[in-house]
């Protein structure tokens, strides 16, 4: 699904990613944790081609379609929920309205609500960000602090949703301070000094 080889990224004198490597297989969920500023978001942005690495290789399987929620989701603020989701789905023409309506119901959002996005709370915006990351049958789904602003019920909905994705052949990367213990991770990594260290290796 995804192989990262010897990835390096610096901002000025600050080394953020230092010869980082990772393999993610189809149908796996991985969890990345680490202190603020350790490079989690930078890594995810490079995978999504938002940032360019200084060196290293990122190799995807053929025709991989990425869905992502990185940092604060952005929307067309003066338009409704349905307008925004339809707009985002228009680029690849994979928009399944019935599926999106069902996803909204799971997160207790009213797809037909005419309220403008600028009136949505942080938690509501986060739910919409999660929905857009998975609504088009994406193969690789990337979540950066996905539960920001979510209540306990919505976190449970998110955990159940993520656990279902590998059964559909999807792969998931979650970077978060919250471990979300009900998610069935295949691997957990600590990001430290620009590298990923498997959790089971940390105590050795």
N, C-alpha and C positions, 0 to 999 in steps of 0.2 A: 504493500500500500504506500508506504513512505519510508525513505531512508535518508538520513542526514549524515553527512561525512565532513568532519573537521571544520565545523562552522566557526567563523570568527567575526566579531563585530565590536568596534570601539566607537565611542563618541569623544572626540578630542583625546585627552590622555587616559580616559577611563575605559578599561577593557571590560566589556559587558559579557560577551560570549568568547570563550577561549578554547578553541579546538574541540567543540562540542559535537558529539555524535549520538544518533538515536535511530532505532528501527521500530516502526509501528506496523504490525501486521493487520490484515483485514479482520474485522470482527473483534478488535481489542479496544479496551478503554484504559487509558493511562492517566495518572494524576501527577501533577507537578506542583510542588510547594517550595517555599523559600521566602526569605525576608523581602520587604519592600525594596525595589531597586535592584534585585538580583538578576534581572534579565528575562523573567518569565514572559512579559508582554512583548519584549523585543523579539524573542524567539518566535512567538506566535505570529507577529507581524511579518517576519521574514518568511515563514511558511506560507502565509497568505499573499506574499509578494507586495506587501505594503511598504516594507523596507528592503533594501538590498544588503546582503552580507559583504563584508570586506573580502572574505575568501571562504572556500568550502563549497560543497555541492548538496543540493536538495533534489532527490530523485523520487518521482511519483510513478505509480502504475499508470498505464495509458488511460486517458479520458477520465481522470479523477475530477470530480466536482466537489468543491469545498464550500461548506457553510460555516459562518463564523459569527461570534459575538465577542468583540474585543473592546474593552473599556466601555465608555458610555455610548449606547446605541444612538445614532442620529436619524432623524426623520424629517419629513416635510411638515413643519410644525403647524401650519394653518390648514392642514387636511386631516381627514378622519383616519381611524384605524384601517378600515377596509381599503380606502384609497391608497394608503401607504403600502399595505401588503400586496395589493394588485400591482402597484407601480414597481415594487421590488421583484415581483414575479414575472414582470413583462420582459425582462432582459433576455431570459433564456426560454421564455414561452413554455414553462413547465408548471404553470399555476393551476392547481387543483382546488377550486373554491370549496368544495365539500370537505376536503381534507383540512383546509385552513379553518373553516368554521368549527370543525370538531376539535382542532387544537386550541382554538380560542375558548371553547366550552370547557375544556379540561383545565384551563387556567382562569376560569371564571371571568372571561372577557366577552363583551357583547360585540360581535362582529359588525352588527348593523348600527351601532351607536354613532351618531353624527358628531359627537364632541370632537374638537380639534386635538391633535396630539399634544399641543402645548399645555393642555389642561390635565394631562395624565401625570400621575405621581411617579416617583422613581421606580417603585415596584412594578407598576403597570407597564412602564416603558421597558423594564427588564424582561417582563413576560413576552412582550411583542418582539424584543430582540431574540429571545430564545426561539420563538415560533419561526421567525424568518430564517434562522440558521438551519432548520430541519424541514421546512415545509415543501421543499422542492426535491425531495428524495436525494439529498446530498450524500456523497460517499464518505467524506472525511468531515467531521464536525468538530469545531474548535470553540471552546468556551473559556473566556477569561473572566474570573470572578462572577460566575453566572448567577449566584444567589443574592447579589447585592440588592437590598431593599425588599426581598421576598419574605412573606409571612411563612409560618411553619407548614401550613397546608400546601402552599405553592411550592415550597422546597420538596415536600414529599411527592408532589406531582412531577416535579423536575427529575427527581431521583428515579421514579418508576419509568419515566419516559426514556431516560438515558439507558437504563438497564435493558430496555427493549431493543435499542438500536443495533447491538451486535447480532441479535437474532435475525436482523434484516440485512446482515452483511456490512453494516456501517462500522467505521472506526471513529473513536472519540478521544480528544485530548482536552482535559480539564486542568486549568491552572487556577488555584484558589487558595486563600488562607483557610477556608473551611473545608475539612476533608470530606464531608458528606458521606458518612460512614455506611449508609445504606446502598451506595453504589458499588457494584461488583467489579472493582478494578482488577485488571490483569497485572499491571505493574504500577508501582509508585516510585517517584523520583524526587530527590531533593536537589534544587539548583543552588550551587555554591561555587564561588570563584569561577563563574562562567562555564561550569560543566554540570552535567546531570549525573547524580549518584543514586543508584538503586537503593531503596530504603533498607533492604535486607543486607546491603553491603556497608551501611553506615556504622554499624556497631562492630564491624570486624577490623 
